[in-house]
Amino acid sequence: MYDLKILAESLFNEANSGIGKATGLEAAREGATVVVADLPGNDHEQTLNEIRALGAKCFFVPIDVSDVNSVKKAINLTVEKCGRLDIAFNNAGIGSPYSGIHDMPEDVWDKIISVNLTGQFYCLKYELQQFLKQGGGVIVNMSSLGGLKAEPGLVPYTAAKHGVLGTTKNIAIQYATQNIRANAL
């Protein structure tokens, strides 16, 4: 057993609900400044108030991971407000309707890949640039069981989550000597 103390400036994609929110709250309990990054227009006040009630600093940054300019702005704003970025939890993702490839509309494929895989690429690219500037950092990418096995009818979701695992493995190997850790859940 060990005592984990996070003294970090942390960016959490989709931290307004579910796993992202739970992870952000736990990081707050451990002393992190929590950046709640999510789609603009969602109500984030409850999450921000829960984090503040734990005595942690936090703020909201709008992000659409499928838009590279939105990602750049979110990471730049995080660094501007915090001075650095220590931990990035890339949790944004959308589900896939059940369908075979033979009758799947192209726009459905494009949307799921855009958010679940290309969105992670955009986040990783600019997070890694910041980590290289500051001498290190930690990346946690959200995959799923869909990244380990295939389920009929979930082709774009499965493809994206396999891609997340492969990308994370590559980053872990490529950037380990630069004090950058990468893991996938």
DRENDREN-26032 format. One record per residue: residue in three letters; x, y, z of N, C-alpha, C in turn. Coordinates in nm, 2 decimals, always signed. Layout:
REM DRENDREN-26032
ALA,X,Y,Z,X,Y,Z,X,Y,Z
...
This chain:
REM DRENDREN-26032
MET,+0.08,-0.12,+0.00,+0.00,+0.00,+0.00,+0.09,+0.12,+0.00
TYR,+0.05,+0.22,-0.07,+0.12,+0.35,-0.08,+0.03,+0.47,-0.07
ASP,+0.09,+0.58,-0.04,+0.01,+0.70,-0.02,+0.03,+0.79,-0.15
LEU,-0.07,+0.80,-0.23,-0.06,+0.88,-0.35,-0.10,+1.02,-0.32
LYS,-0.01,+1.11,-0.35,-0.03,+1.25,-0.34,-0.01,+1.31,-0.48
ILE,-0.12,+1.37,-0.53,-0.11,+1.43,-0.66,-0.10,+1.58,-0.64
LEU,+0.01,+1.64,-0.67,+0.03,+1.78,-0.67,+0.05,+1.83,-0.81
ALA,-0.06,+1.85,-0.88,-0.05,+1.86,-1.02,-0.15,+1.96,-1.08
GLU,-0.13,+2.00,-1.20,-0.23,+2.08,-1.27,-0.28,+1.97,-1.37
SER,-0.41,+1.94,-1.36,-0.46,+1.82,-1.44,-0.57,+1.87,-1.53
LEU,-0.57,+1.82,-1.65,-0.67,+1.84,-1.75,-0.75,+1.71,-1.77
PHE,-0.88,+1.72,-1.74,-0.97,+1.61,-1.76,-1.08,+1.63,-1.86
ASN,-1.06,+1.57,-1.98,-1.17,+1.58,-2.08,-1.29,+1.51,-2.03
GLU,-1.41,+1.56,-2.06,-1.54,+1.51,-2.02,-1.54,+1.48,-1.87
ALA,-1.51,+1.58,-1.79,-1.51,+1.56,-1.65,-1.64,+1.60,-1.58
ASN,-1.74,+1.61,-1.66,-1.87,+1.66,-1.60,-1.96,+1.54,-1.56
SER,-1.92,+1.42,-1.59,-2.01,+1.31,-1.55,-1.92,+1.18,-1.56
GLY,-1.98,+1.07,-1.50,-1.92,+0.94,-1.52,-1.78,+0.93,-1.47
ILE,-1.70,+0.85,-1.54,-1.56,+0.82,-1.50,-1.48,+0.95,-1.50
GLY,-1.50,+1.04,-1.59,-1.42,+1.17,-1.59,-1.45,+1.25,-1.46
LYS,-1.57,+1.26,-1.42,-1.61,+1.33,-1.30,-1.55,+1.26,-1.18
ALA,-1.57,+1.13,-1.17,-1.51,+1.06,-1.05,-1.36,+1.07,-1.04
THR,-1.30,+1.07,-1.15,-1.15,+1.08,-1.15,-1.11,+1.22,-1.12
GLY,-1.18,+1.32,-1.17,-1.15,+1.46,-1.13,-1.17,+1.49,-0.98
LEU,-1.28,+1.43,-0.93,-1.30,+1.45,-0.78,-1.19,+1.38,-0.70
GLU,-1.15,+1.26,-0.74,-1.04,+1.19,-0.67,-0.91,+1.27,-0.68
ALA,-0.88,+1.33,-0.79,-0.76,+1.41,-0.81,-0.77,+1.53,-0.72
ALA,-0.89,+1.59,-0.71,-0.91,+1.70,-0.62,-0.88,+1.67,-0.47
ARG,-0.93,+1.55,-0.43,-0.91,+1.50,-0.30,-0.76,+1.49,-0.27
GLU,-0.68,+1.46,-0.37,-0.54,+1.44,-0.36,-0.46,+1.57,-0.38
GLY,-0.53,+1.68,-0.40,-0.46,+1.81,-0.40,-0.43,+1.87,-0.54
ALA,-0.49,+1.81,-0.64,-0.46,+1.86,-0.78,-0.55,+1.98,-0.81
THR,-0.51,+2.06,-0.89,-0.59,+2.16,-0.96,-0.66,+2.09,-1.07
VAL,-0.79,+2.10,-1.08,-0.86,+2.02,-1.18,-0.92,+2.11,-1.28
VAL,-0.89,+2.08,-1.41,-0.94,+2.15,-1.52,-1.05,+2.07,-1.58
VAL,-1.17,+2.11,-1.57,-1.29,+2.04,-1.62,-1.30,+2.08,-1.77
ALA,-1.27,+2.00,-1.86,-1.27,+2.03,-2.00,-1.38,+1.95,-2.07
ASP,-1.48,+2.02,-2.13,-1.59,+1.95,-2.18,-1.65,+2.04,-2.29
LEU,-1.75,+1.98,-2.36,-1.82,+2.06,-2.46,-1.88,+2.19,-2.40
PRO,-1.87,+2.30,-2.47,-1.93,+2.42,-2.42,-2.09,+2.40,-2.43
GLY,-2.15,+2.47,-2.34,-2.30,+2.46,-2.33,-2.35,+2.37,-2.23
ASN,-2.27,+2.27,-2.19,-2.32,+2.18,-2.08,-2.31,+2.25,-1.95
ASP,-2.39,+2.21,-1.85,-2.39,+2.28,-1.72,-2.28,+2.21,-1.64
HIS,-2.17,+2.29,-1.61,-2.06,+2.23,-1.53,-2.05,+2.28,-1.39
GLU,-2.14,+2.37,-1.35,-2.14,+2.43,-1.22,-2.14,+2.33,-1.10
GLN,-2.23,+2.23,-1.12,-2.24,+2.13,-1.01,-2.10,+2.06,-0.99
THR,-2.04,+2.02,-1.10,-1.91,+1.95,-1.09,-1.81,+2.04,-1.03
LEU,-1.80,+2.16,-1.08,-1.70,+2.26,-1.03,-1.73,+2.29,-0.88
ASN,-1.85,+2.30,-0.84,-1.88,+2.32,-0.69,-1.84,+2.20,-0.61
GLU,-1.86,+2.08,-0.66,-1.82,+1.96,-0.58,-1.67,+1.96,-0.57
ILE,-1.60,+2.00,-0.67,-1.45,+2.00,-0.66,-1.41,+2.11,-0.56
ARG,-1.47,+2.22,-0.57,-1.43,+2.33,-0.48,-1.47,+2.30,-0.33
ALA,-1.57,+2.22,-0.31,-1.61,+2.18,-0.18,-1.50,+2.09,-0.11
LEU,-1.42,+2.03,-0.20,-1.31,+1.94,-0.15,-1.19,+2.03,-0.12
GLY,-1.20,+2.16,-0.14,-1.09,+2.25,-0.11,-0.99,+2.26,-0.23
ALA,-1.02,+2.21,-0.35,-0.93,+2.21,-0.46,-0.96,+2.33,-0.55
LYS,-0.86,+2.37,-0.62,-0.88,+2.48,-0.72,-0.93,+2.41,-0.85
CYS,-1.02,+2.47,-0.92,-1.07,+2.41,-1.05,-1.12,+2.52,-1.14
PHE,-1.13,+2.49,-1.26,-1.20,+2.58,-1.36,-1.24,+2.50,-1.48
PHE,-1.33,+2.56,-1.56,-1.39,+2.50,-1.68,-1.32,+2.55,-1.80
VAL,-1.29,+2.46,-1.89,-1.23,+2.50,-2.02,-1.32,+2.43,-2.13
PRO,-1.37,+2.51,-2.22,-1.45,+2.44,-2.33,-1.36,+2.37,-2.43
ILE,-1.40,+2.25,-2.47,-1.33,+2.18,-2.57,-1.42,+2.09,-2.65
ASP,-1.39,+2.08,-2.78,-1.45,+1.99,-2.87,-1.33,+1.91,-2.93
VAL,-1.31,+1.79,-2.88,-1.19,+1.72,-2.92,-1.19,+1.69,-3.07
SER,-1.30,+1.70,-3.14,-1.30,+1.67,-3.28,-1.26,+1.80,-3.36
ASP,-1.23,+1.90,-3.29,-1.19,+2.03,-3.35,-1.05,+2.07,-3.30
VAL,-0.95,+2.06,-3.39,-0.81,+2.08,-3.35,-0.79,+2.21,-3.29
ASN,-0.85,+2.32,-3.34,-0.83,+2.45,-3.28,-0.89,+2.46,-3.14
SER,-1.00,+2.39,-3.12,-1.06,+2.39,-2.98,-0.96,+2.32,-2.88
VAL,-0.90,+2.21,-2.93,-0.80,+2.14,-2.84,-0.68,+2.23,-2.81
LYS,-0.63,+2.29,-2.91,-0.51,+2.38,-2.89,-0.55,+2.49,-2.79
LYS,-0.67,+2.55,-2.81,-0.71,+2.66,-2.71,-0.72,+2.61,-2.57
ALA,-0.78,+2.49,-2.56,-0.80,+2.43,-2.42,-0.67,+2.40,-2.35
ILE,-0.58,+2.35,-2.42,-0.45,+2.32,-2.36,-0.37,+2.45,-2.33
ASN,-0.37,+2.54,-2.43,-0.31,+2.67,-2.40,-0.37,+2.74,-2.28
LEU,-0.50,+2.74,-2.27,-0.57,+2.81,-2.16,-0.53,+2.74,-2.03
THR,-0.53,+2.61,-2.03,-0.49,+2.53,-1.91,-0.35,+2.58,-1.86
VAL,-0.26,+2.58,-1.95,-0.12,+2.62,-1.92,-0.11,+2.76,-1.88
GLU,-0.19,+2.85,-1.94,-0.19,+2.99,-1.91,-0.24,+3.01,-1.77
LYS,-0.35,+2.94,-1.73,-0.40,+2.95,-1.59,-0.32,+2.88,-1.49
CYS,-0.26,+2.77,-1.52,-0.19,+2.69,-1.42,-0.04,+2.70,-1.42
GLY,+0.01,+2.74,-1.53,+0.16,+2.75,-1.55,+0.22,+2.63,-1.61
ARG,+0.14,+2.52,-1.61,+0.19,+2.39,-1.66,+0.08,+2.29,-1.67
LEU,+0.11,+2.18,-1.73,+0.01,+2.07,-1.74,+0.09,+1.94,-1.69
ASP,+0.04,+1.88,-1.59,+0.11,+1.76,-1.53,+0.05,+1.63,-1.57
ILE,-0.08,+1.63,-1.57,-0.16,+1.50,-1.60,-0.27,+1.53,-1.70
ALA,-0.28,+1.45,-1.80,-0.39,+1.47,-1.90,-0.47,+1.34,-1.90
PHE,-0.60,+1.35,-1.87,-0.69,+1.23,-1.88,-0.78,+1.25,-2.00
ASN,-0.75,+1.18,-2.11,-0.82,+1.19,-2.23,-0.94,+1.09,-2.23
ASN,-1.05,+1.14,-2.20,-1.17,+1.06,-2.17,-1.29,+1.08,-2.26
ALA,-1.27,+1.18,-2.35,-1.39,+1.21,-2.44,-1.42,+1.09,-2.53
GLY,-1.54,+1.06,-2.55,-1.58,+0.95,-2.64,-1.73,+0.94,-2.66
ILE,-1.77,+0.88,-2.76,-1.91,+0.86,-2.79,-1.93,+0.72,-2.83
GLY,-2.05,+0.67,-2.81,-2.09,+0.53,-2.84,-2.12,+0.52,-2.99
SER,-2.14,+0.39,-3.03,-2.17,+0.36,-3.16,-2.30,+0.29,-3.18
PRO,-2.38,+0.33,-3.27,-2.51,+0.25,-3.30,-2.47,+0.12,-3.35
TYR,-2.56,+0.02,-3.32,-2.54,-0.12,-3.37,-2.57,-0.12,-3.52
SER,-2.47,-0.16,-3.60,-2.49,-0.16,-3.74,-2.37,-0.24,-3.80
GLY,-2.40,-0.30,-3.91,-2.29,-0.37,-3.99,-2.23,-0.26,-4.08
ILE,-2.11,-0.28,-4.12,-2.04,-0.19,-4.21,-2.12,-0.17,-4.34
HIS,-2.18,-0.28,-4.39,-2.25,-0.28,-4.52,-2.36,-0.18,-4.52
ASP,-2.42,-0.14,-4.41,-2.53,-0.05,-4.41,-2.51,+0.07,-4.32
MET,-2.38,+0.10,-4.28,-2.35,+0.21,-4.19,-2.33,+0.34,-4.27
PRO,-2.40,+0.44,-4.24,-2.38,+0.57,-4.31,-2.24,+0.62,-4.28
GLU,-2.17,+0.67,-4.38,-2.04,+0.72,-4.37,-2.02,+0.83,-4.26
ASP,-2.13,+0.91,-4.25,-2.12,+1.02,-4.15,-2.12,+0.97,-4.00
VAL,-2.18,+0.85,-3.98,-2.17,+0.79,-3.85,-2.03,+0.74,-3.82
TRP,-1.97,+0.67,-3.92,-1.83,+0.62,-3.90,-1.74,+0.74,-3.87
ASP,-1.75,+0.85,-3.96,-1.67,+0.96,-3.95,-1.68,+1.03,-3.81
LYS,-1.80,+1.04,-3.76,-1.82,+1.11,-3.63,-1.76,+1.03,-3.51
ILE,-1.78,+0.90,-3.51,-1.72,+0.82,-3.40,-1.57,+0.82,-3.41
ILE,-1.51,+0.80,-3.52,-1.37,+0.80,-3.54,-1.31,+0.94,-3.50
SER,-1.38,+1.04,-3.55,-1.34,+1.18,-3.52,-1.33,+1.21,-3.37
VAL,-1.43,+1.17,-3.29,-1.42,+1.20,-3.15,-1.33,+1.10,-3.08
ASN,-1.35,+0.97,-3.10,-1.29,+0.86,-3.02,-1.14,+0.84,-3.06
LEU,-1.10,+0.87,-3.18,-0.96,+0.84,-3.21,-0.89,+0.97,-3.26
THR,-0.94,+1.04,-3.36,-0.88,+1.16,-3.40,-0.87,+1.26,-3.29
GLY,-0.98,+1.27,-3.21,-0.98,+1.36,-3.10,-0.87,+1.33,-3.00
GLN,-0.84,+1.20,-2.97,-0.73,+1.17,-2.89,-0.60,+1.21,-2.95
PHE,-0.59,+1.19,-3.08,-0.46,+1.23,-3.15,-0.44,+1.38,-3.13
TYR,-0.54,+1.46,-3.15,-0.53,+1.61,-3.13,-0.49,+1.64,-2.99
CYS,-0.55,+1.58,-2.89,-0.52,+1.61,-2.75,-0.37,+1.56,-2.73
LEU,-0.34,+1.44,-2.77,-0.20,+1.39,-2.74,-0.10,+1.48,-2.81
LYS,-0.12,+1.52,-2.93,-0.02,+1.60,-3.00,+0.02,+1.73,-2.92
TYR,-0.08,+1.80,-2.87,-0.06,+1.92,-2.80,-0.02,+1.90,-2.65
GLU,-0.07,+1.80,-2.59,-0.03,+1.76,-2.46,+0.12,+1.73,-2.46
LEU,+0.16,+1.64,-2.56,+0.30,+1.60,-2.57,+0.39,+1.72,-2.59
GLN,+0.35,+1.82,-2.68,+0.43,+1.93,-2.70,+0.46,+2.01,-2.57
GLN,+0.35,+2.02,-2.48,+0.37,+2.09,-2.36,+0.46,+2.01,-2.26
PHE,+0.44,+1.88,-2.26,+0.52,+1.79,-2.17,+0.66,+1.80,-2.21
LEU,+0.69,+1.80,-2.34,+0.83,+1.81,-2.38,+0.89,+1.94,-2.34
LYS,+0.82,+2.05,-2.35,+0.86,+2.18,-2.30,+0.90,+2.19,-2.16
GLN,+0.82,+2.12,-2.08,+0.83,+2.13,-1.93,+0.91,+2.01,-1.87
GLY,+0.95,+1.92,-1.95,+1.03,+1.81,-1.90,+0.96,+1.69,-1.85
GLY,+0.83,+1.67,-1.88,+0.76,+1.55,-1.85,+0.61,+1.57,-1.82
GLY,+0.54,+1.46,-1.80,+0.40,+1.46,-1.77,+0.34,+1.32,-1.78
VAL,+0.22,+1.31,-1.75,+0.15,+1.18,-1.75,+0.02,+1.19,-1.83
ILE,+0.01,+1.09,-1.92,-0.11,+1.07,-2.00,-0.19,+0.95,-1.96
VAL,-0.32,+0.97,-1.94,-0.41,+0.85,-1.92,-0.51,+0.86,-2.03
ASN,-0.52,+0.76,-2.12,-0.61,+0.76,-2.23,-0.72,+0.66,-2.20
MET,-0.85,+0.70,-2.22,-0.96,+0.61,-2.20,-0.98,+0.52,-2.32
SER,-0.97,+0.39,-2.31,-1.01,+0.30,-2.41,-1.13,+0.23,-2.36
SER,-1.14,+0.10,-2.38,-1.26,+0.03,-2.32,-1.23,-0.12,-2.36
LEU,-1.32,-0.21,-2.31,-1.31,-0.35,-2.35,-1.32,-0.36,-2.50
GLY,-1.38,-0.26,-2.56,-1.39,-0.26,-2.71,-1.25,-0.25,-2.78
GLY,-1.15,-0.21,-2.70,-1.02,-0.20,-2.75,-0.94,-0.33,-2.74
LEU,-1.00,-0.43,-2.67,-0.94,-0.56,-2.65,-1.01,-0.67,-2.73
LYS,-1.14,-0.65,-2.76,-1.22,-0.75,-2.83,-1.32,-0.68,-2.92
ALA,-1.36,-0.76,-3.02,-1.46,-0.70,-3.11,-1.60,-0.75,-3.07
GLU,-1.70,-0.66,-3.09,-1.84,-0.69,-3.07,-1.91,-0.66,-3.20
PRO,-1.98,-0.76,-3.25,-2.06,-0.74,-3.37,-2.14,-0.61,-3.37
GLY,-2.14,-0.53,-3.47,-2.23,-0.42,-3.48,-2.17,-0.29,-3.43
LEU,-2.05,-0.30,-3.36,-1.99,-0.18,-3.31,-1.85,-0.15,-3.38
VAL,-1.85,-0.16,-3.51,-1.73,-0.15,-3.58,-1.65,-0.02,-3.56
PRO,-1.71,+0.10,-3.58,-1.63,+0.22,-3.56,-1.58,+0.24,-3.42
TYR,-1.66,+0.20,-3.32,-1.62,+0.21,-3.18,-1.50,+0.12,-3.15
THR,-1.52,+0.00,-3.20,-1.41,-0.10,-3.18,-1.28,-0.06,-3.25
ALA,-1.29,-0.01,-3.37,-1.17,+0.03,-3.44,-1.11,+0.15,-3.37
ALA,-1.18,+0.24,-3.32,-1.13,+0.36,-3.25,-1.06,+0.32,-3.12
LYS,-1.12,+0.23,-3.05,-1.06,+0.19,-2.92,-0.94,+0.10,-2.94
HIS,-0.94,+0.02,-3.04,-0.81,-0.05,-3.07,-0.70,+0.05,-3.11
GLY,-0.74,+0.16,-3.18,-0.64,+0.26,-3.21,-0.59,+0.33,-3.09
VAL,-0.68,+0.36,-3.00,-0.63,+0.42,-2.87,-0.53,+0.34,-2.80
LEU,-0.55,+0.21,-2.79,-0.45,+0.12,-2.73,-0.32,+0.12,-2.80
GLY,-0.32,+0.11,-2.93,-0.20,+0.11,-3.01,-0.13,+0.24,-3.00
THR,-0.20,+0.35,-3.00,-0.14,+0.49,-2.99,-0.07,+0.50,-2.85
THR,-0.14,+0.46,-2.75,-0.09,+0.47,-2.61,+0.04,+0.39,-2.60
LYS,+0.04,+0.27,-2.65,+0.16,+0.18,-2.64,+0.28,+0.25,-2.71
ASN,+0.25,+0.31,-2.83,+0.36,+0.37,-2.90,+0.41,+0.49,-2.82
ILE,+0.32,+0.57,-2.77,+0.37,+0.69,-2.69,+0.45,+0.65,-2.57
ALA,+0.40,+0.55,-2.50,+0.47,+0.50,-2.38,+0.62,+0.46,-2.41
ILE,+0.64,+0.40,-2.53,+0.77,+0.36,-2.57,+0.85,+0.48,-2.62
GLN,+0.79,+0.55,-2.70,+0.86,+0.66,-2.77,+0.91,+0.77,-2.68
TYR,+0.82,+0.80,-2.58,+0.85,+0.92,-2.49,+0.90,+0.89,-2.35
ALA,+0.92,+0.76,-2.32,+0.96,+0.72,-2.19,+1.09,+0.79,-2.14
THR,+1.18,+0.80,-2.23,+1.31,+0.86,-2.19,+1.30,+1.01,-2.17
GLN,+1.19,+1.07,-2.20,+1.17,+1.21,-2.18,+1.07,+1.24,-2.06
ASN,+1.07,+1.14,-1.97,+0.99,+1.16,-1.85,+0.84,+1.17,-1.87
ILE,+0.79,+1.11,-1.98,+0.65,+1.11,-2.01,+0.60,+0.97,-2.00
ARG,+0.50,+0.95,-1.92,+0.43,+0.82,-1.90,+0.30,+0.82,-1.97
ALA,+0.26,+0.71,-2.03,+0.13,+0.70,-2.10,+0.07,+0.56,-2.07
ASN,-0.05,+0.56,-2.03,-0.13,+0.44,-2.00,-0.27,+0.46,-2.05
ALA,-0.33,+0.34,-2.08,-0.47,+0.34,-2.12,-0.55,+0.25,-2.02
LEU,-0.67,+0.30,-2.00,-0.76,+0.22,-1.92,-0.87,+0.16,-2.01
